[in-house]
Amino acid sequence: MSRVQLALNVENLEAAVSFYAKLFGAAPAKRKPGYANFAIDQPPLKLVLIENPGHGGTVNHLGVETDTSEHVRREADRLAAEGLIALEEEGTTCCYAVQDKVWATAPDGEQWEVYTVLADSEAFGASPNLFTEQPEASCCAGSSDGSVEA
């Protein structure tokens, strides 16, 4: 099985492991001092967490693309039950596509989206920042304060 690997610096390994176990509904495959990894089947992902104080939360945002809005809704319901939902969007324009998505924020501030593409769009999707409500120049890039727009 092929997987995408993401290696993330985290400030607090225990908090990060707790978040990702809830987000993906899986326990870590390996735990060592200052290190944990998850071998996720769906979506295919190898997620590596490295405790590195002073360098956590350096990712702009991460995402999982799904096939349907129903899948996004199921994930939104599951994540809401875990207390992880930051924002839900339906029919939003982002990255030249109309999308349904849900956002969750990890302990170190990384923004995760679960989304589906509904249609192509001619617009990139400049919109207010989701977490600060300040206008920004793009829809899916981090702002200067580390928050994400969609």
PyMOL CGO cylinders between C-alpha atoms (Angstrom):
from pymol import cmd
from pymol.cgo import CYLINDER

trace = [
    CYLINDER, 0.00, 0.00, 0.00, 1.31, 3.45, -0.92, 0.3, 1, 1, 1, 1, 1, 1,
    CYLINDER, 1.31, 3.45, -0.92, 0.85, 6.25, 1.61, 0.3, 1, 1, 1, 1, 1, 1,
    CYLINDER, 0.85, 6.25, 1.61, 1.63, 9.91, 1.84, 0.3, 1, 1, 1, 1, 1, 1,
    CYLINDER, 1.63, 9.91, 1.84, 3.96, 10.64, 4.75, 0.3, 1, 1, 1, 1, 1, 1,
    CYLINDER, 3.96, 10.64, 4.75, 3.75, 13.82, 6.76, 0.3, 1, 1, 1, 1, 1, 1,
    CYLINDER, 3.75, 13.82, 6.76, 6.38, 14.52, 9.40, 0.3, 1, 1, 1, 1, 1, 1,
    CYLINDER, 6.38, 14.52, 9.40, 5.32, 17.23, 11.80, 0.3, 1, 1, 1, 1, 1, 1,
    CYLINDER, 5.32, 17.23, 11.80, 7.17, 18.99, 14.59, 0.3, 1, 1, 1, 1, 1, 1,
    CYLINDER, 7.17, 18.99, 14.59, 4.97, 19.19, 17.69, 0.3, 1, 1, 1, 1, 1, 1,
    CYLINDER, 4.97, 19.19, 17.69, 5.35, 21.13, 20.93, 0.3, 1, 1, 1, 1, 1, 1,
    CYLINDER, 5.35, 21.13, 20.93, 3.69, 18.53, 23.16, 0.3, 1, 1, 1, 1, 1, 1,
    CYLINDER, 3.69, 18.53, 23.16, 3.73, 14.94, 21.96, 0.3, 1, 1, 1, 1, 1, 1,
    CYLINDER, 3.73, 14.94, 21.96, 0.99, 13.75, 24.33, 0.3, 1, 1, 1, 1, 1, 1,
    CYLINDER, 0.99, 13.75, 24.33, -1.43, 16.48, 23.23, 0.3, 1, 1, 1, 1, 1, 1,
    CYLINDER, -1.43, 16.48, 23.23, -0.64, 15.82, 19.56, 0.3, 1, 1, 1, 1, 1, 1,
    CYLINDER, -0.64, 15.82, 19.56, -1.06, 12.03, 19.91, 0.3, 1, 1, 1, 1, 1, 1,
    CYLINDER, -1.06, 12.03, 19.91, -4.42, 12.58, 21.62, 0.3, 1, 1, 1, 1, 1, 1,
    CYLINDER, -4.42, 12.58, 21.62, -5.62, 14.93, 18.85, 0.3, 1, 1, 1, 1, 1, 1,
    CYLINDER, -5.62, 14.93, 18.85, -4.52, 12.73, 15.94, 0.3, 1, 1, 1, 1, 1, 1,
    CYLINDER, -4.52, 12.73, 15.94, -5.88, 9.55, 17.53, 0.3, 1, 1, 1, 1, 1, 1,
    CYLINDER, -5.88, 9.55, 17.53, -9.28, 11.27, 17.66, 0.3, 1, 1, 1, 1, 1, 1,
    CYLINDER, -9.28, 11.27, 17.66, -8.99, 12.89, 14.23, 0.3, 1, 1, 1, 1, 1, 1,
    CYLINDER, -8.99, 12.89, 14.23, -8.15, 9.60, 12.47, 0.3, 1, 1, 1, 1, 1, 1,
    CYLINDER, -8.15, 9.60, 12.47, -9.91, 7.19, 14.83, 0.3, 1, 1, 1, 1, 1, 1,
    CYLINDER, -9.91, 7.19, 14.83, -6.69, 5.18, 15.26, 0.3, 1, 1, 1, 1, 1, 1,
    CYLINDER, -6.69, 5.18, 15.26, -3.99, 4.55, 17.84, 0.3, 1, 1, 1, 1, 1, 1,
    CYLINDER, -3.99, 4.55, 17.84, -0.32, 5.21, 17.11, 0.3, 1, 1, 1, 1, 1, 1,
    CYLINDER, -0.32, 5.21, 17.11, 1.49, 2.32, 15.38, 0.3, 1, 1, 1, 1, 1, 1,
    CYLINDER, 1.49, 2.32, 15.38, 4.75, 3.19, 17.17, 0.3, 1, 1, 1, 1, 1, 1,
    CYLINDER, 4.75, 3.19, 17.17, 5.64, 5.26, 20.25, 0.3, 1, 1, 1, 1, 1, 1,
    CYLINDER, 5.64, 5.26, 20.25, 9.13, 6.16, 21.41, 0.3, 1, 1, 1, 1, 1, 1,
    CYLINDER, 9.13, 6.16, 21.41, 10.41, 8.98, 23.63, 0.3, 1, 1, 1, 1, 1, 1,
    CYLINDER, 10.41, 8.98, 23.63, 9.64, 12.19, 21.72, 0.3, 1, 1, 1, 1, 1, 1,
    CYLINDER, 9.64, 12.19, 21.72, 8.26, 10.24, 18.73, 0.3, 1, 1, 1, 1, 1, 1,
    CYLINDER, 8.26, 10.24, 18.73, 5.06, 8.62, 17.51, 0.3, 1, 1, 1, 1, 1, 1,
    CYLINDER, 5.06, 8.62, 17.51, 3.76, 7.48, 14.15, 0.3, 1, 1, 1, 1, 1, 1,
    CYLINDER, 3.76, 7.48, 14.15, 0.40, 6.48, 12.82, 0.3, 1, 1, 1, 1, 1, 1,
    CYLINDER, 0.40, 6.48, 12.82, -0.14, 4.06, 9.91, 0.3, 1, 1, 1, 1, 1, 1,
    CYLINDER, -0.14, 4.06, 9.91, -3.58, 5.12, 8.74, 0.3, 1, 1, 1, 1, 1, 1,
    CYLINDER, -3.58, 5.12, 8.74, -5.43, 2.88, 6.26, 0.3, 1, 1, 1, 1, 1, 1,
    CYLINDER, -5.43, 2.88, 6.26, -8.09, 5.40, 5.27, 0.3, 1, 1, 1, 1, 1, 1,
    CYLINDER, -8.09, 5.40, 5.27, -6.96, 7.80, 4.06, 0.3, 1, 1, 1, 1, 1, 1,
    CYLINDER, -6.96, 7.80, 4.06, -3.64, 6.12, 3.22, 0.3, 1, 1, 1, 1, 1, 1,
    CYLINDER, -3.64, 6.12, 3.22, -1.23, 8.11, 5.36, 0.3, 1, 1, 1, 1, 1, 1,
    CYLINDER, -1.23, 8.11, 5.36, 1.91, 7.70, 7.41, 0.3, 1, 1, 1, 1, 1, 1,
    CYLINDER, 1.91, 7.70, 7.41, 1.86, 10.50, 9.95, 0.3, 1, 1, 1, 1, 1, 1,
    CYLINDER, 1.86, 10.50, 9.95, 5.07, 11.05, 11.91, 0.3, 1, 1, 1, 1, 1, 1,
    CYLINDER, 5.07, 11.05, 11.91, 5.09, 13.25, 15.02, 0.3, 1, 1, 1, 1, 1, 1,
    CYLINDER, 5.09, 13.25, 15.02, 8.41, 14.50, 16.35, 0.3, 1, 1, 1, 1, 1, 1,
    CYLINDER, 8.41, 14.50, 16.35, 8.47, 16.41, 19.62, 0.3, 1, 1, 1, 1, 1, 1,
    CYLINDER, 8.47, 16.41, 19.62, 10.52, 19.51, 18.84, 0.3, 1, 1, 1, 1, 1, 1,
    CYLINDER, 10.52, 19.51, 18.84, 9.76, 22.35, 21.30, 0.3, 1, 1, 1, 1, 1, 1,
    CYLINDER, 9.76, 22.35, 21.30, 9.99, 25.77, 19.73, 0.3, 1, 1, 1, 1, 1, 1,
    CYLINDER, 9.99, 25.77, 19.73, 9.24, 24.44, 16.24, 0.3, 1, 1, 1, 1, 1, 1,
    CYLINDER, 9.24, 24.44, 16.24, 5.72, 23.04, 16.49, 0.3, 1, 1, 1, 1, 1, 1,
    CYLINDER, 5.72, 23.04, 16.49, 2.84, 24.17, 14.35, 0.3, 1, 1, 1, 1, 1, 1,
    CYLINDER, 2.84, 24.17, 14.35, 4.85, 25.11, 11.28, 0.3, 1, 1, 1, 1, 1, 1,
    CYLINDER, 4.85, 25.11, 11.28, 2.46, 23.58, 8.70, 0.3, 1, 1, 1, 1, 1, 1,
    CYLINDER, 2.46, 23.58, 8.70, 0.13, 25.88, 6.76, 0.3, 1, 1, 1, 1, 1, 1,
    CYLINDER, 0.13, 25.88, 6.76, -2.72, 23.40, 6.56, 0.3, 1, 1, 1, 1, 1, 1,
    CYLINDER, -2.72, 23.40, 6.56, -3.31, 19.81, 5.67, 0.3, 1, 1, 1, 1, 1, 1,
    CYLINDER, -3.31, 19.81, 5.67, -6.22, 18.10, 4.03, 0.3, 1, 1, 1, 1, 1, 1,
    CYLINDER, -6.22, 18.10, 4.03, -8.05, 14.92, 3.25, 0.3, 1, 1, 1, 1, 1, 1,
    CYLINDER, -8.05, 14.92, 3.25, -10.03, 14.91, 0.02, 0.3, 1, 1, 1, 1, 1, 1,
    CYLINDER, -10.03, 14.91, 0.02, -13.09, 12.69, -0.02, 0.3, 1, 1, 1, 1, 1, 1,
    CYLINDER, -13.09, 12.69, -0.02, -15.41, 11.61, -2.83, 0.3, 1, 1, 1, 1, 1, 1,
    CYLINDER, -15.41, 11.61, -2.83, -18.73, 12.95, -1.56, 0.3, 1, 1, 1, 1, 1, 1,
    CYLINDER, -18.73, 12.95, -1.56, -20.43, 15.55, 0.59, 0.3, 1, 1, 1, 1, 1, 1,
    CYLINDER, -20.43, 15.55, 0.59, -21.99, 12.65, 2.50, 0.3, 1, 1, 1, 1, 1, 1,
    CYLINDER, -21.99, 12.65, 2.50, -18.51, 11.54, 3.55, 0.3, 1, 1, 1, 1, 1, 1,
    CYLINDER, -18.51, 11.54, 3.55, -17.66, 15.08, 4.64, 0.3, 1, 1, 1, 1, 1, 1,
    CYLINDER, -17.66, 15.08, 4.64, -20.92, 15.19, 6.65, 0.3, 1, 1, 1, 1, 1, 1,
    CYLINDER, -20.92, 15.19, 6.65, -20.16, 11.84, 8.34, 0.3, 1, 1, 1, 1, 1, 1,
    CYLINDER, -20.16, 11.84, 8.34, -16.68, 13.07, 9.24, 0.3, 1, 1, 1, 1, 1, 1,
    CYLINDER, -16.68, 13.07, 9.24, -18.12, 16.37, 10.49, 0.3, 1, 1, 1, 1, 1, 1,
    CYLINDER, -18.12, 16.37, 10.49, -20.53, 14.48, 12.75, 0.3, 1, 1, 1, 1, 1, 1,
    CYLINDER, -20.53, 14.48, 12.75, -17.77, 12.19, 14.05, 0.3, 1, 1, 1, 1, 1, 1,
    CYLINDER, -17.77, 12.19, 14.05, -15.35, 15.07, 14.66, 0.3, 1, 1, 1, 1, 1, 1,
    CYLINDER, -15.35, 15.07, 14.66, -18.06, 17.15, 16.34, 0.3, 1, 1, 1, 1, 1, 1,
    CYLINDER, -18.06, 17.15, 16.34, -18.68, 14.24, 18.72, 0.3, 1, 1, 1, 1, 1, 1,
    CYLINDER, -18.68, 14.24, 18.72, -14.95, 14.37, 19.57, 0.3, 1, 1, 1, 1, 1, 1,
    CYLINDER, -14.95, 14.37, 19.57, -15.13, 18.15, 20.13, 0.3, 1, 1, 1, 1, 1, 1,
    CYLINDER, -15.13, 18.15, 20.13, -12.74, 18.86, 17.24, 0.3, 1, 1, 1, 1, 1, 1,
    CYLINDER, -12.74, 18.86, 17.24, -14.80, 20.94, 14.76, 0.3, 1, 1, 1, 1, 1, 1,
    CYLINDER, -14.80, 20.94, 14.76, -13.55, 24.49, 14.22, 0.3, 1, 1, 1, 1, 1, 1,
    CYLINDER, -13.55, 24.49, 14.22, -15.67, 25.42, 11.21, 0.3, 1, 1, 1, 1, 1, 1,
    CYLINDER, -15.67, 25.42, 11.21, -17.98, 23.79, 8.65, 0.3, 1, 1, 1, 1, 1, 1,
    CYLINDER, -17.98, 23.79, 8.65, -18.44, 25.20, 5.15, 0.3, 1, 1, 1, 1, 1, 1,
    CYLINDER, -18.44, 25.20, 5.15, -20.83, 24.19, 2.40, 0.3, 1, 1, 1, 1, 1, 1,
    CYLINDER, -20.83, 24.19, 2.40, -20.46, 25.36, -1.19, 0.3, 1, 1, 1, 1, 1, 1,
    CYLINDER, -20.46, 25.36, -1.19, -17.43, 27.52, -0.46, 0.3, 1, 1, 1, 1, 1, 1,
    CYLINDER, -17.43, 27.52, -0.46, -15.06, 28.58, -3.25, 0.3, 1, 1, 1, 1, 1, 1,
    CYLINDER, -15.06, 28.58, -3.25, -11.42, 27.75, -2.61, 0.3, 1, 1, 1, 1, 1, 1,
    CYLINDER, -11.42, 27.75, -2.61, -8.46, 26.96, -4.87, 0.3, 1, 1, 1, 1, 1, 1,
    CYLINDER, -8.46, 26.96, -4.87, -10.51, 27.23, -8.05, 0.3, 1, 1, 1, 1, 1, 1,
    CYLINDER, -10.51, 27.23, -8.05, -13.14, 24.79, -6.83, 0.3, 1, 1, 1, 1, 1, 1,
    CYLINDER, -13.14, 24.79, -6.83, -16.47, 24.81, -5.06, 0.3, 1, 1, 1, 1, 1, 1,
    CYLINDER, -16.47, 24.81, -5.06, -16.15, 22.60, -1.99, 0.3, 1, 1, 1, 1, 1, 1,
    CYLINDER, -16.15, 22.60, -1.99, -17.92, 21.27, 1.07, 0.3, 1, 1, 1, 1, 1, 1,
    CYLINDER, -17.92, 21.27, 1.07, -15.49, 21.03, 3.97, 0.3, 1, 1, 1, 1, 1, 1,
    CYLINDER, -15.49, 21.03, 3.97, -14.97, 20.89, 7.67, 0.3, 1, 1, 1, 1, 1, 1,
    CYLINDER, -14.97, 20.89, 7.67, -11.97, 22.26, 9.57, 0.3, 1, 1, 1, 1, 1, 1,
    CYLINDER, -11.97, 22.26, 9.57, -10.34, 21.04, 12.78, 0.3, 1, 1, 1, 1, 1, 1,
    CYLINDER, -10.34, 21.04, 12.78, -7.44, 22.68, 14.62, 0.3, 1, 1, 1, 1, 1, 1,
    CYLINDER, -7.44, 22.68, 14.62, -4.66, 20.57, 16.19, 0.3, 1, 1, 1, 1, 1, 1,
    CYLINDER, -4.66, 20.57, 16.19, -3.07, 21.44, 19.54, 0.3, 1, 1, 1, 1, 1, 1,
    CYLINDER, -3.07, 21.44, 19.54, -0.15, 23.25, 17.84, 0.3, 1, 1, 1, 1, 1, 1,
    CYLINDER, -0.15, 23.25, 17.84, -2.39, 25.25, 15.47, 0.3, 1, 1, 1, 1, 1, 1,
    CYLINDER, -2.39, 25.25, 15.47, -2.17, 23.20, 12.28, 0.3, 1, 1, 1, 1, 1, 1,
    CYLINDER, -2.17, 23.20, 12.28, -5.37, 23.48, 10.28, 0.3, 1, 1, 1, 1, 1, 1,
    CYLINDER, -5.37, 23.48, 10.28, -6.86, 20.26, 8.86, 0.3, 1, 1, 1, 1, 1, 1,
    CYLINDER, -6.86, 20.26, 8.86, -9.66, 20.18, 6.33, 0.3, 1, 1, 1, 1, 1, 1,
    CYLINDER, -9.66, 20.18, 6.33, -11.82, 17.27, 5.25, 0.3, 1, 1, 1, 1, 1, 1,
    CYLINDER, -11.82, 17.27, 5.25, -13.34, 18.28, 1.92, 0.3, 1, 1, 1, 1, 1, 1,
    CYLINDER, -13.34, 18.28, 1.92, -14.93, 17.28, -1.34, 0.3, 1, 1, 1, 1, 1, 1,
    CYLINDER, -14.93, 17.28, -1.34, -14.83, 19.14, -4.64, 0.3, 1, 1, 1, 1, 1, 1,
    CYLINDER, -14.83, 19.14, -4.64, -18.32, 19.85, -5.96, 0.3, 1, 1, 1, 1, 1, 1,
    CYLINDER, -18.32, 19.85, -5.96, -17.38, 21.74, -9.13, 0.3, 1, 1, 1, 1, 1, 1,
    CYLINDER, -17.38, 21.74, -9.13, -14.62, 23.70, -10.80, 0.3, 1, 1, 1, 1, 1, 1,
    CYLINDER, -14.62, 23.70, -10.80, -14.56, 27.48, -10.34, 0.3, 1, 1, 1, 1, 1, 1,
    CYLINDER, -14.56, 27.48, -10.34, -12.99, 30.31, -12.30, 0.3, 1, 1, 1, 1, 1, 1,
    CYLINDER, -12.99, 30.31, -12.30, -12.33, 32.14, -9.00, 0.3, 1, 1, 1, 1, 1, 1,
    CYLINDER, -12.33, 32.14, -9.00, -9.47, 31.28, -6.66, 0.3, 1, 1, 1, 1, 1, 1,
    CYLINDER, -9.47, 31.28, -6.66, -11.78, 32.15, -3.80, 0.3, 1, 1, 1, 1, 1, 1,
    CYLINDER, -11.78, 32.15, -3.80, -10.38, 35.13, -1.91, 0.3, 1, 1, 1, 1, 1, 1,
    CYLINDER, -10.38, 35.13, -1.91, -12.48, 35.25, 1.23, 0.3, 1, 1, 1, 1, 1, 1,
    CYLINDER, -12.48, 35.25, 1.23, -12.35, 36.47, 4.81, 0.3, 1, 1, 1, 1, 1, 1,
    CYLINDER, -12.35, 36.47, 4.81, -10.00, 34.58, 7.08, 0.3, 1, 1, 1, 1, 1, 1,
    CYLINDER, -10.00, 34.58, 7.08, -12.01, 31.77, 8.69, 0.3, 1, 1, 1, 1, 1, 1,
    CYLINDER, -12.01, 31.77, 8.69, -10.59, 32.17, 12.15, 0.3, 1, 1, 1, 1, 1, 1,
    CYLINDER, -10.59, 32.17, 12.15, -10.01, 35.93, 12.41, 0.3, 1, 1, 1, 1, 1, 1,
    CYLINDER, -10.01, 35.93, 12.41, -12.62, 37.24, 9.93, 0.3, 1, 1, 1, 1, 1, 1,
    CYLINDER, -12.62, 37.24, 9.93, -9.96, 39.52, 8.37, 0.3, 1, 1, 1, 1, 1, 1,
    CYLINDER, -9.96, 39.52, 8.37, -9.87, 39.78, 4.56, 0.3, 1, 1, 1, 1, 1, 1,
    CYLINDER, -9.87, 39.78, 4.56, -6.91, 37.94, 3.02, 0.3, 1, 1, 1, 1, 1, 1,
    CYLINDER, -6.91, 37.94, 3.02, -5.57, 37.55, -0.52, 0.3, 1, 1, 1, 1, 1, 1,
    CYLINDER, -5.57, 37.55, -0.52, -6.13, 33.82, -0.88, 0.3, 1, 1, 1, 1, 1, 1,
    CYLINDER, -6.13, 33.82, -0.88, -8.51, 31.15, 0.29, 0.3, 1, 1, 1, 1, 1, 1,
    CYLINDER, -8.51, 31.15, 0.29, -6.29, 28.27, 1.41, 0.3, 1, 1, 1, 1, 1, 1,
    CYLINDER, -6.29, 28.27, 1.41, -3.08, 29.92, 2.56, 0.3, 1, 1, 1, 1, 1, 1,
    CYLINDER, -3.08, 29.92, 2.56, -2.10, 30.73, 6.10, 0.3, 1, 1, 1, 1, 1, 1,
    CYLINDER, -2.10, 30.73, 6.10, -2.21, 34.33, 7.20, 0.3, 1, 1, 1, 1, 1, 1,
    CYLINDER, -2.21, 34.33, 7.20, 0.52, 36.10, 9.10, 0.3, 1, 1, 1, 1, 1, 1,
    CYLINDER, 0.52, 36.10, 9.10, -1.01, 34.96, 12.40, 0.3, 1, 1, 1, 1, 1, 1,
    CYLINDER, -1.01, 34.96, 12.40, -0.91, 31.27, 11.37, 0.3, 1, 1, 1, 1, 1, 1,
    CYLINDER, -0.91, 31.27, 11.37, -4.64, 30.91, 10.81, 0.3, 1, 1, 1, 1, 1, 1,
    CYLINDER, -4.64, 30.91, 10.81, -6.14, 29.46, 7.66, 0.3, 1, 1, 1, 1, 1, 1,
    CYLINDER, -6.14, 29.46, 7.66, -8.64, 30.76, 5.16, 0.3, 1, 1, 1, 1, 1, 1,
    CYLINDER, -8.64, 30.76, 5.16, -10.80, 28.66, 2.89, 0.3, 1, 1, 1, 1, 1, 1,
]
cmd.load_cgo(trace, "trace")
